Amino acid sequence: MADSPSVILRRHGLRPKKAWGQNFLGDDHHLGAIAEACRIGADDTVVELGAGLGHLTRHLAATGARVVAVERDRDLVPILRADLEPLRNVEVREENAATIDLAALAAETGRKLVVVGNLPYHLSTEILFHVESQRDSVSRMVFLLQREVTERIAARPGGKEYGVLSVLLQLHADVDVPHRVPAGVFTPPPEVESAVVRLELREAPRADPGDEELFRRVVKGAFAQRRKTLVNSLRGGRIASPEILAAALERSGIDGGRRAETLAVEELAALARAIAQAG
């Protein structure tokens, strides 16, 4: 069993970097739950983003999977390499999670990757979309995030949590939130509760979005002014002319008086396609 994060940090004369959003998790119960959520075995390669002090890395390695532990903090990389050196199925790489080339890693292994990590809250969305943009190389993403963010990612139409994150990520993934982690088990404790979100990447999108760049613009425009009707939000976002919007809403069979939060991913995809056709 590894020493606690506080003991390891003291041993090396280090403190968590607040500006980097470092909140270390050393609780074996919760670490085990994260590793279990990854659904990995000896034939898998798992990429851990932000390996920190290696506590989750050890749980991942115990599954028999090949583990690529990614860490950008130069103070922590030597600790990781020394502490994890006995684990023959672990490789430590000094890289940035927000820029890592997962396609190259997948090409090395010849199969899709599982990507996991305890992400810093202030970079979680950036890293999520960086990984999602390389979805052809990834089979599953499992991230420990602020609980409110996981609820937004997993939200269904009709609630206040449902929004841009929900739609853009659910287009290409099936999402669930299998585990919660209380603030008190972290070093240092964050101010909010955390949760594990699991995204199973789909072989095909949930619906045909047509031009994905236009789809993203439509989704962001639709939710930009949540209190307004769909048609007024889209007009405000200058997605298309009023005439094209009217034609697209009619073509897709969507009532422009609805609010964006009531529209399923499939409906927003149909609307984006209709706007492209009407234009």
Secondary structure, DSSP 8 states (H G I E B T S, - for coil): ----HHHHHHHTT----GGGT--EE--HHHHHHHHHHT---TT-EEEEES-TTSHHHHHHHTTT-EEEEEE--TTTHHHHHHHHTT-TTEEEEE--TTT--HHHHHHHHTS-EEEEEE--GGGHHHHHHHHHTTGGGEEEEEEEEEHHHHHHHH--TTSTT-SHHHHHHHTTEEEEEEEEE-GGGEES--SS-EEEEEEEE-SS-SS--SSHHHHHHHHHHHHTTTTS-HHHHHHHTTSS-HHHHHHHHHHHT--TTS-GGG--HHHHHHHHHHHHHH-
